[in-house]
């Protein structure tokens, strides 16, 4: 008889109760009134010898209690499974690598520019994007009503006919150069990165905002040769040691003489072909600019240069449309 009880106990524990149908079959097999195995044992109690009846009945009741416990446990488990939302992903699948970002091409280009000029002792200066007329135009040798102002049509936040000339979104980062020279005596050696704004039609080659890096060096004995040398070093660092560069005469109100700098861009389809592409403007600081900030132009000379970061990035990464920098299209950004 003990062997019978042990075999029955093991069968009760081993029964799989993973569905409501399985639980129902288990209940019928052990507790049904007509054919349940526990029910049959209960019916046998009166026929068991009196000296064994008590032990027999206790074992049968333990088995019955265990069957009832397993049924209740299975029902509770199945009820919880029905009310618990299933995960939206298959947890048995291998893990996915998290998406990693990358450095935006404009940021990468700017950091490279900072690194080149920083290695030659240029500090980084920054200033406000909302400027007044004095810093953005007048102090840079743009007199009121001067035709050169038409080249930098911008967005005025206050009318330009106010006594101070109006408040506007800066058209270049040159106002920061004025602020640097106003705040301390020479020498100066800074680059000025930042966002600037101009009222231009949006197209593949122009936008209402863009980013600039301008440079300023003012000291005793600074020459045009110094300017050409630092820009040649810059061009080699960004475009390779074999880069070809040229200076073209140009005009900027705040430099005299002034020049545009071009680099030779080979044609991949024609080894003998190519074209000159403009990358920046530069020149020697106009004496009027130095006088506007109380720097003696008889003692100090200097050079300045400025470039659009977008233009440099478009050349380096062969980007044809400036609008791609601002659309935040993941397909574009993932390429970098």
C-alpha distance (Angstrom), angle and dihedral (degrees) to the residues before:
residue distance angle dihedral
X1 . . .
X2 3.88 . .
X3 3.81 88.4 .
X4 3.79 89.6 53.1
X5 3.80 92.1 52.7
X6 3.85 92.5 46.5
X7 3.80 92.8 50.5
X8 3.78 90.5 48.6
X9 3.81 91.9 48.5
X10 3.80 91.6 52.1
X11 3.80 91.1 49.1
X12 3.81 90.3 51.4
X13 3.82 92.0 51.1
X14 3.80 94.1 45.0
X15 3.81 97.3 50.3
X16 3.87 110.0 114.6
X17 3.81 110.0 -127.4
X18 3.81 99.6 -177.1
X19 3.80 98.7 132.8
X20 3.75 140.6 32.0
X21 3.81 89.9 -108.9
X22 3.80 91.0 53.7
X23 3.82 91.0 50.2
X24 3.79 90.9 50.6
X25 3.81 92.3 49.7
X26 3.80 89.8 48.5
X27 3.82 92.1 51.7
X28 3.80 92.3 49.4
X29 3.80 93.1 46.7
X30 3.80 93.4 54.7
X31 3.82 109.4 21.2
X32 3.82 109.1 27.4
X33 3.81 113.6 122.4
X34 3.79 95.5 -126.5
X35 3.81 106.6 38.5
X36 3.76 108.7 4.7
X37 3.79 113.5 134.3
X38 3.81 93.4 -138.8
X39 3.81 89.8 46.0
X40 3.83 90.0 53.7
X41 3.81 90.5 52.2
X42 3.79 91.3 50.2
X43 3.82 89.3 53.5
X44 3.81 89.7 54.0
X45 3.83 95.0 57.9
X46 3.86 95.6 89.9
X47 3.82 90.9 54.5
X48 3.81 94.9 50.8
X49 3.89 114.6 103.3
X50 3.81 110.2 -94.2
X51 3.81 94.2 -115.9
X52 3.84 90.9 55.0
X53 3.78 98.8 35.9
X54 3.80 97.1 88.8
X55 3.82 95.4 50.4
X56 3.80 90.6 43.4
X57 3.80 92.8 51.8
X58 3.81 92.2 47.2
X59 3.82 92.2 53.7
X60 3.79 91.9 47.6
X61 3.81 91.7 50.6
X62 3.81 91.1 49.2
X63 3.79 90.2 53.2
X64 3.80 91.2 46.9
X65 3.81 91.3 50.3
X66 3.79 90.7 49.3
X67 3.81 91.6 51.4
X68 3.81 90.4 51.0
X69 3.82 91.1 47.9
X70 3.79 92.3 51.9
X71 3.80 90.8 49.3
X72 3.82 92.5 51.3
X73 3.81 92.4 45.5
X74 3.80 91.5 50.5
X75 3.81 93.1 47.9
X76 3.81 91.7 50.3
X77 3.78 91.7 48.7
X78 3.78 93.5 48.9
X79 3.81 91.4 46.1
X80 3.83 90.6 53.4
X81 3.78 91.3 48.1
X82 3.81 90.6 54.1
X83 3.82 93.7 52.0
X84 3.81 97.7 41.3
X85 3.83 112.0 89.1
X86 3.76 114.0 -121.5
X87 3.81 116.6 -118.8
X88 3.78 115.2 -99.3
X89 3.78 90.8 -132.4
X90 3.77 131.0 55.5
X91 3.79 104.3 -107.6
X92 3.78 90.6 -161.7
X93 3.80 92.6 65.1
X94 3.83 119.8 97.0
X95 3.79 114.6 -92.1
X96 3.79 120.0 -92.6
X97 3.76 122.8 -126.3
X98 3.81 110.7 -111.4
X99 3.79 115.4 -113.2
X100 3.77 111.4 -101.3
X101 3.77 124.6 -153.7
X102 3.78 127.8 -132.6
X103 3.76 136.7 -148.0
X104 3.80 113.7 -85.4
X105 3.82 111.6 -114.8
X106 3.82 91.3 -120.3
X107 3.80 91.5 52.4
X108 3.79 91.5 46.0
X109 3.80 91.7 50.2
X110 3.80 92.2 47.3
X111 3.81 92.2 50.3
X112 3.81 90.2 51.2
X113 3.81 90.6 50.8
X114 3.81 91.4 49.0
X115 3.79 90.5 49.6
X116 3.82 93.4 52.4
X117 3.80 96.3 48.8
X118 3.80 93.1 36.4
X119 3.79 89.3 60.6
X120 3.83 87.4 59.4
X121 3.77 95.5 52.1
X122 3.80 101.4 -93.3
X123 3.80 115.6 147.3
X124 3.81 122.5 -148.9
X125 3.82 117.0 -115.1
X126 3.81 127.2 -174.8
X127 3.77 134.5 -170.5
X128 3.82 144.5 175.3
X129 3.80 121.9 -59.6
X130 3.83 89.7 -146.4
X131 3.78 107.1 68.8
X132 3.79 141.3 172.9
X133 3.77 124.7 -118.6
X134 3.81 93.4 -107.0
X135 3.79 95.8 61.2
X136 3.79 96.8 35.0
X137 3.83 98.7 44.4
X138 3.79 122.3 -6.8
X139 3.82 99.3 51.8
X140 3.81 88.2 47.7
X141 3.79 92.5 59.3
X142 3.82 96.1 -95.1
X143 3.83 100.3 132.0
X144 3.82 116.8 -161.8
X145 3.81 112.0 -79.9
X146 3.81 90.9 14.0
X147 3.85 110.8 150.2
X148 3.81 90.3 -129.6
X149 3.79 89.2 72.2
X150 3.79 89.1 68.7
X151 3.80 89.1 68.5
X152 3.80 89.5 63.2
X153 3.79 104.6 44.0
X154 3.78 106.3 172.8
X155 3.80 146.2 169.7
X156 3.81 114.7 -79.7
X157 3.80 117.6 -153.3
X158 3.80 90.1 -170.4
X159 3.83 125.9 27.2
X160 3.82 113.6 -85.2
X161 3.80 90.6 -131.3
X162 3.81 92.0 72.8
X163 3.84 116.5 114.5
X164 3.81 92.1 -103.3
X165 3.80 92.1 44.8
X166 3.77 98.9 -106.0
X167 3.78 137.1 -79.4
X168 3.78 117.5 -87.8
X169 3.78 146.7 165.0
X170 3.79 105.0 -91.4
X171 3.79 116.4 -103.7
X172 3.81 95.2 -155.8
X173 3.80 138.3 3.8
X174 3.82 92.3 -108.8
X175 3.84 91.7 102.1
X176 3.79 87.3 71.4
X177 3.80 88.6 58.8
X178 3.81 88.3 57.2
X179 3.80 90.9 48.6
X180 3.82 91.2 50.6
X181 3.82 92.0 50.7
X182 3.82 91.1 46.5
X183 3.79 92.7 52.0
X184 3.82 100.8 51.2
X185 3.80 142.4 12.3
X186 3.82 121.9 -99.8
X187 2.97 147.7 -56.3
X188 3.81 100.0 82.0
X189 3.79 128.3 -178.3
X190 3.80 112.1 166.5
X191 3.78 142.7 136.4
X192 3.79 119.3 -146.6
X193 3.81 118.2 -153.0
X194 3.78 122.7 -177.5
X195 3.77 151.0 114.5
X196 3.80 120.1 -72.8
X197 3.80 135.3 -174.1
X198 3.79 135.8 -140.6
X199 3.77 133.2 172.6
X200 3.80 96.9 -116.0
X201 3.77 133.3 143.0
X202 3.79 111.1 -99.9
X203 3.80 113.7 -116.5
X204 3.78 140.6 135.2
X205 3.81 90.0 -72.9
X206 3.83 104.4 32.6
X207 3.79 137.4 45.2
X208 3.79 137.9 179.7
X209 3.80 90.0 -110.6
X210 3.78 135.0 25.9
X211 3.80 140.6 157.8
X212 3.77 128.4 -98.4
X213 3.77 138.9 -170.9
X214 3.77 115.5 -158.6
X215 3.78 127.4 -177.1
X216 3.78 132.7 -153.3
X217 3.78 130.4 -171.9
X218 3.81 120.1 175.7
X219 3.79 123.8 170.2
X220 3.77 141.6 119.3
X221 3.80 112.7 -62.2
X222 3.83 99.2 9.2
X223 3.81 109.9 158.3
X224 3.78 141.0 -171.6
X225 3.80 87.3 -105.6
X226 3.81 89.1 62.7
X227 3.79 89.7 53.1
X228 3.81 93.4 49.9
X229 3.80 91.6 48.3
X230 3.82 96.5 51.2
X231 3.80 92.0 46.4
X232 3.81 91.4 48.9
X233 3.80 89.2 52.5
X234 3.81 89.4 49.2
X235 3.82 93.8 49.8
X236 3.81 92.1 49.3
X237 3.81 91.7 49.4
X238 3.82 94.0 52.3
X239 3.80 102.8 32.4
X240 3.80 105.0 26.4
X241 3.78 138.5 -88.2
X242 3.80 92.6 -81.9
X243 3.81 95.0 57.8
X244 3.80 116.7 135.7
X245 3.80 115.8 -143.0
X246 3.78 135.1 -175.9
X247 3.82 137.6 -175.2
X248 3.82 120.5 -135.9
X249 3.81 123.0 -167.2
X250 3.80 111.7 -107.9
X251 3.80 142.2 154.1
X252 3.80 132.4 -105.2
X253 3.81 121.7 160.0
X254 3.79 93.6 -132.9
X255 3.83 98.9 49.0
X256 3.80 132.6 54.4
X257 2.97 120.5 -147.8
X258 3.80 96.4 25.4
X259 3.79 132.5 -169.9
X260 3.79 144.0 -178.5
X261 3.78 117.2 -133.4
X262 3.80 119.9 -141.2
X263 3.77 132.3 -176.7
X264 3.78 126.4 -154.2
X265 3.80 111.4 -110.5
X266 3.83 112.9 -161.6
X267 3.78 120.7 -139.8
X268 3.86 108.3 -118.6
X269 3.80 90.3 -152.3
X270 3.81 93.5 50.7
X271 3.83 118.3 37.8
X272 3.80 90.1 -163.1
X273 3.81 94.1 47.8
X274 3.76 136.1 74.9
X275 3.77 142.4 117.4
X276 3.79 142.7 -121.3
X277 3.81 114.9 -100.3
X278 3.80 124.5 -165.0
X279 3.82 114.6 -125.5
X280 3.84 105.6 168.3
X281 3.79 149.4 -11.8
X282 3.79 126.0 -121.4
X283 3.79 146.3 158.0
X284 3.77 146.6 148.0
X285 3.81 114.3 -60.9
X286 3.80 110.1 -96.9
X287 3.83 112.1 -115.7
X288 3.81 89.0 -128.0
X289 3.82 89.4 63.6
X290 3.80 91.6 52.0
X291 3.80 91.4 48.3
X292 3.82 91.0 50.5
X293 3.83 89.3 62.7
X294 3.83 95.0 38.8
X295 3.80 96.5 -105.5
X296 3.80 113.8 143.0
X297 3.85 107.4 -116.9
X298 3.81 90.5 -164.4
X299 3.79 90.3 62.8
X300 3.80 103.4 30.2
X301 3.77 132.5 48.8
X302 3.75 130.4 176.9
X303 3.76 149.3 169.0
X304 3.78 133.7 -127.9
X305 3.78 134.3 -166.8
X306 3.76 136.7 179.3
X307 3.79 136.6 -168.0
X308 3.78 139.0 177.3
X309 3.79 111.6 -115.6
X310 3.80 90.2 -149.8
X311 3.82 91.2 57.4
X312 3.81 91.6 51.7
X313 3.81 92.4 46.0
X314 3.81 92.4 48.3
X315 3.79 90.3 54.3
X316 3.80 95.2 45.2
X317 3.81 95.8 47.1
X318 3.82 99.7 29.9
X319 3.82 93.9 -117.9
X320 3.80 112.8 168.1
X321 3.82 102.4 -169.8
X322 3.82 123.9 52.4
X323 3.81 91.1 -157.9
X324 3.80 90.2 71.4
X325 3.81 89.6 73.5
X326 3.82 92.0 64.1
X327 3.82 104.9 35.0
X328 3.84 95.0 77.3
X329 3.79 91.0 -141.0
X330 3.81 105.9 171.8
X331 3.80 90.8 -148.4
X332 3.80 88.7 61.6
X333 3.81 96.2 41.8
X334 3.83 93.6 48.4
X335 3.80 89.2 65.0
X336 3.80 88.9 70.3
